[in-house]
Amino acid sequence: MAAPHEVPGRAITIRRGQFWIPGERVATPGGTVQRAPMFVQWEAPPDGAHPLPLVLVHGGGGQGTDWTGTPDGRPGWATRFVEAGFAVYVVDRCGHGRSPYHPEVVGPMGAQFPYEAATALFLPDEVRDEQTQWTYQREIGSADLDQLVSPMGPLPADLAESQRLDADRLGRLLDVIGEAVLVTHSAGGPLGWLTADARPDEVAAIAAIEPMGPAYAEFPGLGALTWGLTSAEITCEPPAQRPEDVAGRRIPALADLPVAVVTGGASAFAGFAPQVVEFLAAAGARAQHLHLPDHGITGNGHALIFEANSDDTVKPVIDWIRAVEEDRP
């Protein structure tokens, strides 16, 4: 078997770098430490880029590598966005990947992400025949499934606090790079809504890939979307006295914001996506359901960002972002 660098592939010239969004300084018996910094890796075309950069926010127990590669070693969506002319900023959410986690500072960890949960989420047996784009091995002990599960770690046990931390760091990232389009996946979905709430003038649009939902859903062992589509509090008008009052109220940060809720044809998330769109539209967003089969792309599950046809699944998203840019005054 050839080494990865010996496998033929498309050459791409890029500019790249990395930096940190620091966390708060916390005094401990051992000295002053930092709480929950966020690692940021960026890439851009060699000569200029589209006006709006993209911020790629991974889901659940994953990390930024969800966007940079696939289980079979192909380039991920991040590379395809750069090839399309966009600058991309890929984050490791607080406590994930290269963003360090210490429970005495960040808070208790949740459970480690098991193989069984990964298979139930990304390649459930009940849609095996429809999920034709999962061409990788499926069995626990297989090399492909090892590649899928290896980067997955625990989430903070307090889902609301985890979302608050991430939204704060993402907001401060936007303070550095300026107005941007957020591209979120799965449990990263709530961070799109919360980051817009934190920096309404710096979020130009949100492409939510298979976002968590529907509103007020509970996820055993993980937490609940207490405030509609988020676990952390989000601002609405008139102000909500209780989390359950958010539904149907205007969320000022989402007013007239372009949002695409993107789903695969073999994903359970497609079933409740219309409810997510309805909730966002009631909040004031210009929300639409971008269902891949409607664009001639079939056979995809929850992992559509790194399934076998990931080079195809990204194309409608690129087209949608370009249309958002063209529609701007």
DANOR-V362790 format. One record per backbone hydrogen bond with DSSP energy under -0.5 kcal/mol. NH is the residue of the N-H (numbers start at 1). CO is the residue of the C=O. Records with the same first field share a line. If there is no record, write none. Layout:
NH = CO  CO
//
This chain:
6 = 3
7 = 3  4
14 = 12
15 = 44
17 = 42
19 = 40
21 = 38
22 = 20
24 = 35
26 = 33
28 = 31
31 = 28
33 = 26
35 = 24
36 = 34
38 = 21
39 = 92
40 = 19
41 = 90
42 = 17
43 = 88
44 = 15
46 = 13
50 = 85
53 = 51  179
54 = 87
55 = 181
56 = 54  89
57 = 55  183
58 = 56
62 = 59
66 = 63
67 = 64
68 = 64
69 = 65
70 = 74
71 = 306
73 = 70
76 = 68
78 = 67
79 = 76
80 = 76
81 = 77
82 = 78
83 = 79
84 = 80
85 = 82
86 = 81
88 = 43
89 = 54
90 = 41  88
91 = 56  89
92 = 39
93 = 91
95 = 37
96 = 93
99 = 96
100 = 98
105 = 102
106 = 102
107 = 102  103
110 = 155
114 = 112
118 = 114
119 = 115
120 = 116
121 = 117
122 = 118
123 = 119
127 = 124
128 = 125
131 = 127
132 = 130
133 = 299
134 = 131
135 = 133
142 = 139
146 = 142
147 = 143
148 = 144
149 = 145
150 = 146
151 = 147
152 = 149
153 = 61
157 = 108
159 = 157
162 = 158
163 = 159
164 = 160
165 = 161
166 = 162
167 = 163
168 = 164
169 = 165
170 = 166
171 = 167
172 = 168
173 = 169
174 = 170
175 = 171
176 = 172  173
177 = 173
178 = 174
180 = 202
181 = 53
182 = 205
183 = 55
184 = 182  207
185 = 57
186 = 209
188 = 185
189 = 186
191 = 188
192 = 188  189
193 = 189
194 = 190
195 = 191
196 = 192
197 = 193
198 = 194
199 = 195
202 = 199
203 = 199
204 = 180  202
205 = 180
206 = 258
207 = 182
208 = 206  260
209 = 184  207
210 = 208  262
212 = 186
216 = 225  228
217 = 214
219 = 223
220 = 218
222 = 219
223 = 219
225 = 217
226 = 224
227 = 230
228 = 225
229 = 227
237 = 250
245 = 242
246 = 243
249 = 246
250 = 237
251 = 283
252 = 250
254 = 251
255 = 251  252
256 = 284
257 = 254
258 = 204
259 = 286
260 = 206
261 = 288
262 = 208  260
263 = 290
266 = 300
267 = 264
270 = 267
271 = 268
272 = 268
273 = 269
274 = 270
275 = 272
276 = 272
277 = 273
278 = 274
279 = 275
280 = 276
281 = 277
282 = 278
283 = 279
284 = 280  281
285 = 280
286 = 257
287 = 285
288 = 259
290 = 261  288
291 = 289
292 = 263  290
294 = 291
295 = 292
296 = 293
297 = 292
298 = 296
304 = 301
306 = 303
307 = 303
308 = 133
310 = 307
312 = 309
313 = 309
314 = 310
315 = 312
316 = 312
317 = 313
318 = 314
319 = 315
320 = 316
321 = 317
322 = 318
323 = 319
324 = 320
325 = 321
326 = 322
327 = 323
328 = 324  325
//
